[in-house]
Amino acid sequence: MKSVFVAVVAAVLLAPAAAAQVDSARLGVMKHNICLIDCKNADKESGVNISGELRFASPGFLAWALSPHPYVVASVNTDGNTSYGGVGLEWDFPFADRWHFEPGVGYVIHDGAVNNPFPSGTQAAVDYSNEHVLLGSEDLFRTSLALTFDMSAAWSVQAIYEHISHGQILASGRNQGLDEIGLRLVWNLE
């Protein structure tokens, strides 16, 4: 049910942006809940996430910030674990023939666990904590780093890493966060 909520929110966020010029559509597969640096929370949630993103042309009023591109993203977990949807900004820095570095920041809402619903010290609490990433807030930041290779003017392939957490800014207490890594196909529309 929460996945449906995330999908509806993503659709609502997409509607106003539809008037803007879409410069690319991105679809990919992300390995969910990977171990990057601190692995105590990695692999608690299984599955892969199917990630879809629409990126828009950079509006002129953002030229002062190196012309980031607004985006709308939705990511659905295939095993019923944490899914999310949100909005943000991505920069596009070409650095070699047909290569781009694309860092991004954003805001997402998710349907995963926020806190442990069981009393501390009980076996039910231990079992729940062993199987769920406790994100501590329904509102999270999304940071991403992508390396994109242009196969042609219309198509690119992208390797992407993303991290979602509240960073002790949007909430306090639990902040286990999620890391994902994957590949996306990019359809360039401009």
N, C-alpha and C positions, 0 to 999 in steps of 0.2 A: 504494500500500500504506500509506503514511504517513497518507493521508487517512482510510483505514479505521480506523487506530489512533486518530486524533483523534476520529472519530465514536464509537468504542467508549468512549473515556475520557469524552466528554461524556455518554454514556448511563449510565455507571457513576456519574458525579457527580450525574446527575439522579435516580437511583433513591432515595437517601436523602431527597432534597428532596421527593419525591412526596407524602410524608405531610404536608408543610406546605401551607398554603393558597395556591394560585396566584392572584395578583390580576390578571395579564395575560399574554397570549401576544403576541410581537412577531415579525413576519416582514418581511424587507426585502432590498433590493438595494443593495450597497455598491460604489462605484468603488474598485478596489484600487490601492494604491501611488501615491497622488496626490502632487503637488507642493504643499506648504504654505508652508514657509519656506526650508528648505535643499533644493534640488531636485536635487542631484547623484545621489541614489539613487532619485528618482521615476521612474516609468515603466519600471523594469527588469523588473518582472513585469506581465504582461498579465492581462486578464480582469476579471470582476466577482465579488464574493463574495455568495453567498446566505447571509443571516444569520438565525438563529432564536434566540429568547431566551424563557425563562420567568422571569417575575419573581414573587416571593412577597411576601405580606403582611409588613410589618415586625414582627419579634418584639418583645415587650415589653422584653426585656433590652437592646435597642439604643436605647431612648428617650433615654438620656444622650447619644447621638451624633446627635441630630436625626432619629431613626427611619428609618434607611436600609432599603431593600428588598434582600434577598438575590436574586441571579439566577444562572442557568445559561445559558451562551451557546455556540453552535456557529456557525462561519462557514466555508463551503466555497467554494474558488475554482473557477470554471467552466473555467479553462484549465489546471488541474492545478498551479498555483503554491501559495503559502503558504495553508494552511487552519489553523484553530485551534479549540480548545474550552477553556472554563474557567468560573470562578465569580467572584463579586464582590458589591459593594454599590452600589446606586444611591439617590440622594436624589431627592425629588419636591417641588419648590417651586412651588406655584401663584402666579402673579404678576399675572394679569388674568383677566377672564372667559374661561374655557375654555382658557387657556394655562398651560403648565408648563415650568419649566426643570429638567432632570434630569442633573446631573453624576454620574459613576460612577468607581469604581476596582475593579480586579480582578487576577486571576492567570490566565494561560493557558499552555497548551503548544501547540506548533505542529509542522508537518511541513516547514517551509521550510529553507533553507540556514542553517547555523550558521557555518561557516568555509569558506574556499576549499580544496578537496581537492587542488589542483594546486600544484606547487612555485612559489614566488614568482619572478617575473621571466620565467616561460615564457608563450608565447602562449596556451596552454590556461588558465592562471590569469587572464590578462587577459580572455579570452573569457567565462570562467565569471563573473568579477566584473562584467562588463558586462550579464549577463543574470539575475543573482540578487542579491537583497538579503541581505547577510550579517548575520544577526541576533545572532550571538555567543553565544547561549544557547538551549537548548530551553525554558527557563522564562522567561516574559516578564510584565511588568506590562501591564495594559490600562487606559487612561484614556479616558473618553468624556464628551462634552457633547451633550445632546439638547434640542431645542425641540419640544414636543408641543402639538398643537391637538386639543381634544375636538370631534369632529363630532357625537357623540351620547353618551349615557351608556355605550353599548356599544363604540363605535368611535372611535379617534383616529388621527391621522396624525403622523408624527414625522420631523424632519430630524435626522440624527445624524452627528457626527464622532467618530472613534476613533483612538487611537495605541497601538501595541504596541511595546515595547522593554524591555530589561533595565535601562536607566538607570545602568549601571556599578555596580549594587547586587547583582544576581543573578549577575553574571559580570564578567569584565574583558576588555579588548580590543575586538573589533568590537562595534558597537552602532548599526547603521544604522537600525533601526526601520522601521515601516510606518505610513503614514497612510491612512485610508479615510474616505469621506464617502458618505452615502446617505439613502434614504428607507425608512421602515418603516411598516407598517400594524399598529396596536395593537388587540387585542381585549381589552377590559376585562371581567374576570370578576367583579369585586366590585360 
